[in-house]
Amino acid sequence: MRLQLAIAKEIVYRLEAAQDFRNLAPHELALCRKANFCSLGLASLQRTLVRQRARITYLAEGDANTKFFHLQACPRSRKNYIPKLRTDDAVLVREEDMASAVFLIIYWVHVGSN
């Protein structure tokens, strides 16, 4: 792919250099457009492949540290985490206290609706 990209860029370069000295024939203009289009597509494909390789390497290196890997692979768990809960009389930070407070609220809502 790198070779194809280099060839396409060289064709575009030479035809644009020739255009500085003379008018290009219609078939030369068509070749220049096609080579330019191919070079853009190949460059995009090359960027995508490089990005994928970098991501695979990043995850593979992060996999040695399990906590790091799971932080990267599971961002929803961080997003859904509730660090503290404010009630009428206190701010709760321990998970057990927050669970008890939520249980009591649900219980009173359920009992109050009956």
Backbone as numpy.savetxt, mean C-alpha at the origin, in Angstrom:
# Nx Ny Nz CAx CAy CAz Cx Cy Cz
12.96 -7.83 -18.93 12.15 -6.65 -18.93 13.02 -5.38 -18.93
14.12 -5.42 -18.17 15.00 -4.25 -18.16 15.57 -3.97 -19.54
15.91 -5.04 -20.25 16.45 -4.89 -21.60 15.41 -4.29 -22.54
14.18 -4.77 -22.44 13.11 -4.22 -23.28 12.89 -2.74 -22.98
12.92 -2.38 -21.71 12.74 -0.99 -21.33 13.88 -0.13 -21.87
15.09 -0.63 -21.78 16.26 0.11 -22.29 16.17 0.29 -23.80
15.73 -0.76 -24.51 15.60 -0.67 -25.98 14.54 0.35 -26.35
13.39 0.30 -25.67 12.30 1.25 -25.97 12.75 2.68 -25.71
13.46 2.91 -24.62 13.94 4.26 -24.31 14.97 4.73 -25.33
15.82 3.82 -25.79 16.83 4.17 -26.79 16.18 4.55 -28.11
15.15 3.81 -28.50 14.43 4.12 -29.75 13.82 5.51 -29.66
13.14 5.79 -28.53 12.52 7.10 -28.34 13.59 8.19 -28.37
14.69 7.97 -27.67 15.76 8.95 -27.63 16.31 9.26 -29.03
16.58 8.21 -29.79 17.17 8.43 -31.13 16.19 9.09 -32.08
14.91 8.71 -32.01 13.94 9.34 -32.90 13.70 10.79 -32.51
13.70 11.11 -31.21 13.54 12.51 -30.80 14.77 13.33 -31.17
15.95 12.70 -31.11 17.17 13.40 -31.53 17.13 13.67 -33.04
16.62 12.71 -33.81 16.51 12.90 -35.26 15.48 13.97 -35.59
14.45 14.08 -34.75 13.39 15.07 -34.98 13.91 16.50 -34.79
14.98 16.65 -34.05 15.57 17.98 -33.88 16.18 18.50 -35.19
16.58 17.60 -36.09 17.24 18.00 -37.33 16.35 17.89 -38.56
15.32 17.06 -38.49 14.45 16.87 -39.66 13.07 16.44 -39.20
12.12 16.52 -40.13 10.78 16.02 -39.84 10.77 14.50 -39.99
10.13 13.84 -39.04 10.07 12.38 -39.09 8.98 11.92 -40.04
9.22 10.80 -40.68 8.22 10.19 -41.56 7.09 9.66 -40.69
5.91 9.46 -41.28 4.76 8.97 -40.50 5.04 7.64 -39.80
5.77 6.73 -40.49 6.06 5.45 -39.84 7.04 5.62 -38.68
7.94 6.62 -38.76 8.85 6.90 -37.66 8.11 7.50 -36.46
7.14 8.39 -36.75 6.33 8.96 -35.67 5.52 7.87 -34.97
4.96 6.96 -35.75 4.19 5.86 -35.17 5.09 4.97 -34.31
6.30 4.69 -34.80 7.24 3.88 -34.02 7.64 4.59 -32.73
7.84 5.91 -32.81 8.20 6.69 -31.63 7.08 6.65 -30.59
5.83 6.83 -31.04 4.69 6.77 -30.13 4.56 5.40 -29.49
4.71 4.36 -30.31 4.59 3.00 -29.78 5.71 2.68 -28.80
6.93 3.09 -29.10 8.06 2.84 -28.20 7.89 3.62 -26.89
7.38 4.85 -26.99 7.13 5.66 -25.79 6.06 5.01 -24.93
5.00 4.53 -25.55 3.92 3.85 -24.84 4.43 2.58 -24.17
5.25 1.82 -24.87 5.83 0.59 -24.30 6.76 0.91 -23.14
7.56 1.97 -23.27 8.49 2.31 -22.19 7.73 2.73 -20.94
6.62 3.44 -21.11 5.81 3.83 -19.95 5.21 2.60 -19.26
4.68 1.68 -20.06 4.10 0.46 -19.51 5.14 -0.40 -18.81
6.30 -0.55 -19.43 7.36 -1.36 -18.82 7.90 -0.72 -17.55
8.01 0.60 -17.53 8.48 1.30 -16.33 7.48 1.12 -15.19
6.19 1.18 -15.50 5.16 0.96 -14.48 5.23 -0.46 -13.94
5.39 -1.41 -14.83 5.50 -2.81 -14.42 6.74 -3.03 -13.56
7.83 -2.40 -13.93 9.07 -2.54 -13.16 8.90 -1.96 -11.75
8.26 -0.79 -11.63 8.00 -0.21 -10.31 7.14 -1.12 -9.46
6.12 -1.73 -10.07 5.24 -2.65 -9.34 6.01 -3.85 -8.83
6.85 -4.43 -9.67 7.64 -5.60 -9.26 8.61 -5.26 -8.14
9.25 -4.10 -8.24 10.19 -3.68 -7.20 9.46 -3.47 -5.88
8.27 -2.86 -5.94 7.49 -2.63 -4.73 7.06 -3.95 -4.09
6.65 -4.92 -4.92 6.25 -6.22 -4.39 7.43 -6.95 -3.76
8.59 -6.90 -4.40 9.78 -7.54 -3.84 10.16 -6.91 -2.50
10.08 -5.59 -2.43 10.42 -4.90 -1.19 9.44 -5.28 -0.08
8.17 -5.40 -0.42 7.17 -5.76 0.59 7.38 -7.19 1.08
7.69 -8.09 0.17 7.93 -9.49 0.57 9.15 -9.56 1.48
10.22 -8.84 1.13 11.42 -8.82 1.96 11.11 -8.23 3.33
10.35 -7.14 3.35 9.99 -6.47 4.59 9.22 -7.41 5.51
8.24 -8.11 4.96 7.46 -9.04 5.77 8.28 -10.26 6.19
9.14 -10.72 5.32 9.97 -11.88 5.67 10.94 -11.53 6.79
11.54 -10.35 6.74 12.46 -9.94 7.80 11.70 -9.66 9.08
10.50 -9.10 8.96 9.70 -8.82 10.14 9.14 -10.08 10.77
9.08 -11.17 9.99 8.52 -12.42 10.50 9.38 -13.02 11.60
10.67 -12.66 11.64 11.53 -13.17 12.70 11.09 -12.62 14.05
10.53 -11.43 14.05 9.98 -10.84 15.26 8.46 -10.97 15.16
7.88 -11.95 15.84 6.47 -12.28 15.68 5.57 -11.10 16.05
5.90 -10.40 17.11 5.07 -9.27 17.52 5.07 -8.19 16.43
6.25 -7.90 15.89 6.36 -6.92 14.82 5.54 -7.36 13.60
5.66 -8.64 13.24 4.92 -9.16 12.09 3.42 -8.99 12.29
2.92 -9.35 13.46 1.48 -9.27 13.69 1.01 -7.82 13.77
1.85 -6.92 14.25 1.48 -5.51 14.22 1.34 -5.01 12.79
2.21 -5.51 11.90 2.13 -5.09 10.51 1.01 -5.80 9.77
0.79 -7.07 10.07 -0.19 -7.86 9.34 -1.61 -7.64 9.84
-1.77 -7.24 11.07 -3.10 -7.12 11.66 -3.34 -5.71 12.21
-3.42 -4.71 11.37 -3.61 -3.35 11.89 -5.00 -3.14 12.49
-5.97 -3.98 12.12 -7.32 -3.80 12.63 -7.37 -4.01 14.14
-6.54 -4.92 14.67 -6.54 -5.14 16.11 -6.08 -3.88 16.85
-5.15 -3.15 16.28 -4.73 -1.88 16.88 -5.82 -0.84 16.74
-6.50 -0.85 15.60 -7.55 0.14 15.34 -8.73 -0.08 16.28
-9.07 -1.33 16.56 -10.23 -1.64 17.38 -9.93 -1.63 18.88
-8.71 -1.42 19.28 -8.34 -1.44 20.69 -8.90 -0.20 21.39
-9.47 -0.39 22.57 -10.01 0.71 23.37 -9.04 0.93 24.53
-8.25 2.01 24.52 -7.25 2.21 25.56 -7.85 2.61 26.91
-8.95 3.37 26.91 -9.58 3.77 28.17 -11.07 3.99 27.95
-11.81 3.93 29.05 -13.27 4.07 28.99 -13.68 5.02 30.11
-14.41 6.05 29.77 -14.83 7.03 30.75 -16.25 6.71 31.20
-16.43 6.59 32.49 -17.76 6.39 33.07 -18.14 7.68 33.80
-19.29 7.65 34.51 -19.74 8.86 35.21 -18.77 9.31 36.28
-18.13 8.36 36.96 -17.30 8.72 38.10 -15.81 8.43 37.94
-15.38 7.77 36.86 -13.97 7.41 36.74 -13.58 7.17 35.28
-12.26 7.11 35.08 -11.70 6.72 33.78 -11.06 5.36 33.98
-11.54 4.37 33.25 -11.08 3.00 33.41 -10.03 2.69 32.35
-8.92 2.07 32.78 -7.87 1.71 31.84 -7.59 0.22 31.83
-7.91 -0.49 32.92 -7.70 -1.94 32.95 -8.81 -2.63 32.18
-8.45 -3.66 31.43 -9.44 -4.36 30.60 -10.55 -4.98 31.44
-10.20 -5.52 32.61 -11.22 -6.16 33.45 -12.24 -5.13 33.93
-11.76 -3.93 34.32 -12.67 -2.88 34.77 -13.57 -2.40 33.64
-13.00 -2.26 32.44 -13.81 -1.83 31.29 -14.85 -2.88 30.96
-14.47 -4.16 31.00 -15.42 -5.23 30.71 -16.55 -5.25 31.71
-16.25 -5.06 33.00 -17.29 -5.03 34.04 -18.23 -3.86 33.83
-17.69 -2.70 33.50 -18.53 -1.52 33.29 -19.45 -1.71 32.09
-18.93 -2.25 31.02 -19.76 -2.48 29.83 -20.83 -3.53 30.14
-20.47 -4.57 30.87 -21.44 -5.61 31.25 -22.57 -4.99 32.07
-22.22 -4.11 33.04 -23.26 -3.49 33.86 -24.17 -2.60 33.03
-23.61 -1.87 32.08 -24.43 -1.00 31.23 -25.39 -1.84 30.39
-24.88 -2.90 29.81 -25.74 -3.78 28.99 -26.82 -4.42 29.86
-26.43 -4.83 31.06 -27.38 -5.47 31.97 -28.50 -4.50 32.33
-28.15 -3.24 32.69 -29.18 -2.28 33.09 -30.04 -1.87 31.92
-29.48 -1.80 30.74 -30.29 -1.48 29.55 -31.27 -2.62 29.30
-30.82 -3.85 29.44 -31.68 -5.01 29.21 -32.77 -5.11 30.28
-32.41 -4.91 31.56 -33.38 -4.99 32.65 -34.36 -3.84 32.55
-33.88 -2.66 32.18 -34.75 -1.49 32.07 -35.75 -1.60 30.93
-35.42 -2.36 29.90 -36.33 -2.49 28.77 -37.43 -3.50 29.03
-37.32 -4.35 30.07 -38.35 -5.37 30.38 -39.40 -4.84 31.28
